Amino acid sequence: MLLAIPLFLLQACGTFSQNPGQADSGKKGRVITVTSNPAGATVRANGNKLGATPLQIDIEKSFSRRWVTAEDYGVVYRLQGELSIEKSGCDDYTVPVTETAPADDISVTLACTEQAQAAPPAAPAKTALPETMEQRLKKLEKLYQDGAISADEYKQHRNRILGEL
């Protein structure tokens, strides 16, 4: 009895038997650097968070291979996916990932609203409100009446405060 095995299954089995242990060889795959403006955007491989820009990623390790339909080969086992760059307040940027793409580093300027591009303002330090001239003169008079300052000091400070008019 002769078994009929579809050709694509034989090709797949051949793929698995070639170079066993190649994945464990420690060999680096295709490493690219992803940068964005503004920096700090989240980088995702097929929806899984890889980190924030700027970031170096190994395409071969970050994306899994899967069975996909090919026009001239039937079904093949290929690297395929989407690399997305996301930042709150900005439009997402998506790049298809295949056996050959992306071939180079990715540097993208994200389209953001003005609020997202501007750095968040630092919390304002609590500052004392400036005293009015009347409040300052009352404090000065109280110091004089309590004997904390002399008559000459009182006149000098009073003239300085009034000179600011």
VOKOL-782616 format. One record per residue (C-alpha): residue number from 1; residue in one letter; x, z, y. Coordinates in steps of 0.02 Angstrom, whole numbers. Each point is the difference from the previous one (the first is absolute). Example, Ala and Ser with C-alpha at 12.3 -4.5 7.8 and 13.67 -1.06 7.14 Angstrom:
VOKOL-782616
1_A_615_390_-225
2_S_69_-33_172
END
This chain:
VOKOL-782616
1_M_0_0_0
2_L_71_-54_166
3_L_-27_109_153
4_A_-31_-85_165
5_I_82_98_140
6_P_-35_-59_176
7_L_155_-60_91
8_F_-20_121_146
9_L_8_149_-119
10_L_164_-63_-72
11_Q_69_-19_175
12_A_-51_177_42
13_C_80_69_-158
14_G_159_-94_42
15_T_1_79_172
16_F_-5_174_-75
17_S_136_-33_-128
18_Q_124_-73_123
19_N_123_125_72
20_P_-73_161_-68
21_G_45_148_108
22_Q_29_-107_154
23_A_-116_112_100
24_D_106_151_-46
25_S_165_-85_43
26_G_4_77_174
27_K_13_-174_74
28_K_-75_-9_174
29_G_-141_-122_25
30_R_-48_-88_159
31_V_22_129_139
32_I_-72_-36_172
33_T_-12_100_161
34_V_-170_18_84
35_T_-1_40_186
36_S_-144_7_122
37_N_-32_18_184
38_P_-63_132_28
39_A_104_89_-131
40_G_-74_125_-121
41_A_-129_-117_-76
42_T_-53_35_-180
43_V_63_-124_-129
44_R_-107_-25_-156
45_A_26_-97_-161
46_N_-169_-50_-70
47_G_-76_149_91
48_N_130_126_-59
49_K_96_84_142
50_L_187_-35_-3
51_G_50_84_163
52_A_11_-33_187
53_T_96_-132_97
54_P_144_-30_10
55_L_9_-2_-190
56_Q_103_-84_-136
57_I_-99_-46_-155
58_D_45_-75_-168
59_I_-132_-132_-31
60_E_30_-1_-188
61_K_-27_189_-12
62_S_-143_13_126
63_F_-109_-137_-74
64_S_-51_-18_-181
65_R_-12_-160_-97
66_R_-170_-58_-61
67_W_-82_-140_-93
68_V_-56_-133_124
69_T_-73_-173_-17
70_A_123_-137_41
71_E_-53_-179_37
72_D_118_-84_-121
73_Y_46_138_-123
74_G_-165_81_-49
75_V_27_187_13
76_V_171_71_48
77_Y_76_172_25
78_R_54_7_182
79_L_39_113_144
80_Q_-149_-7_117
81_G_-76_112_132
82_E_-19_40_184
83_L_116_94_117
84_S_-95_73_147
85_I_61_81_160
86_E_-126_115_83
87_K_-4_111_154
88_S_-147_91_76
89_G_-66_-96_150
90_C_87_-161_-54
91_D_-51_-152_-102
92_D_66_2_-178
93_Y_132_-127_-50
94_T_-3_-64_-179
95_V_129_-104_-94
96_P_-29_-76_-172
97_V_131_49_-128
98_T_52_-120_-138
99_E_154_-37_-105
100_T_83_-77_153
101_A_-90_69_153
102_P_42_89_110
103_A_176_-67_-12
104_D_65_83_159
105_D_-22_161_97
106_I_-166_25_88
107_S_-4_42_185
108_V_-172_2_80
109_T_-74_46_168
110_L_-171_74_-34
111_A_-146_-43_114
112_C_-52_170_66
113_T_-118_67_130
114_E_85_69_156
115_Q_-38_178_-56
116_A_89_-25_-166
117_Q_154_-78_80
118_A_22_138_128
119_A_86_153_-64
120_P_-119_147_-9
121_P_20_103_158
122_A_88_165_-20
123_A_-109_152_22
124_P_9_47_184
125_A_92_161_32
126_K_-109_131_79
127_T_56_14_178
128_A_-58_127_125
129_L_-112_-74_130
130_P_81_2_170
131_E_-59_143_105
132_T_-89_-39_160
133_M_84_48_162
134_E_-130_136_27
135_Q_39_77_-171
136_R_186_-1_36
137_L_-24_83_169
138_K_-111_136_-78
139_K_133_37_-132
140_L_134_8_134
141_E_-105_121_105
142_K_-32_111_-153
143_L_188_7_-35
144_Y_30_53_181
145_Q_-139_132_-4
146_D_66_70_-165
147_G_173_15_78
148_A_79_-125_-120
149_I_67_-105_145
150_S_55_44_177
151_A_-85_-59_161
152_D_139_-128_28
153_E_-19_-70_-176
154_Y_-189_-8_24
155_K_18_-99_162
156_Q_131_-116_-75
157_H_-105_-43_-155
158_R_-160_-13_102
159_N_80_-125_119
160_R_69_-101_-148
161_I_-174_-8_-81
162_L_-84_-48_163
163_G_138_-128_33
164_E_-57_-96_-155
165_L_-161_-52_89
END
